[in-house]
Amino acid sequence: MTIAVAFLAGAGTPRAVTLGLAMFALQASIGTVNDLADRAADASAKPRKPLVEGLVTVEVARAVAVTGLLVGLGLSAANGPAAAAVAVLGSGIGYFYDLRLKGTAWAWLPLALGVPLLPVYGWVGAGAPPPSWFAVLLPAAVAAGVALALGNQLADLADDALAGLDSTVRRLGPRRAWLVMAGLQAGVAAAAAGSLAAFDGRGPGLAVAASGIGVIALGVVGARRGVAALRRFTWEIQAAGVGILAAGWLAALAEDASRAG
């Protein structure tokens, strides 16, 4: 998403790719810290994790986490202070989830705050001011972030219970959590469709956005009715759908803006 947003904001290929690599490095660091923090819980709930099986040593994992952070922040700083500031903020949110909020009833909050930072990072990294329709994108991204957090917790419900971890889904109950998740994703789809109509979105991006909504719906339905072995992947299906929807939405609105220009 970061590369797509940077391109749409007018960044050249080298800059857009640099921003994408920076975000990849930061996400790799955050994910590695998450696995390091979860080693004890994963030993019983997810014994096939690389750290638990010994396929990756703790020392190597720590080196990946530090290197990812340094590379991500360095590449971000190369694209300006605004990009560096968003990178620091996003990384801080990710680490706070890894080390403090995961396994609590507030575990949804980092995704709610972090997902909207992805398009913001791409846009400020490109050095362009956000367009007016960012006012629609940001709250929709917050809703999508909360929905994805709930979907992730639904997928991990059994493992979290085995490890004795708390979560929003355990507090709400699976049925109510699924209803909240489905309602949020429906709101995201409605906001995307309504804003495309209001801002006169055009071109192939409309079809891409529609397909993204379909993928989200598949993930939502699968989380409720899917085979138990497949449920842990349904939040990832939703995440892919959100990314497809966002890419199509941005492309459709950017095409209209270019014609108007």
Beta strands, then each sheet from edge to edge (+ up, - down):
end
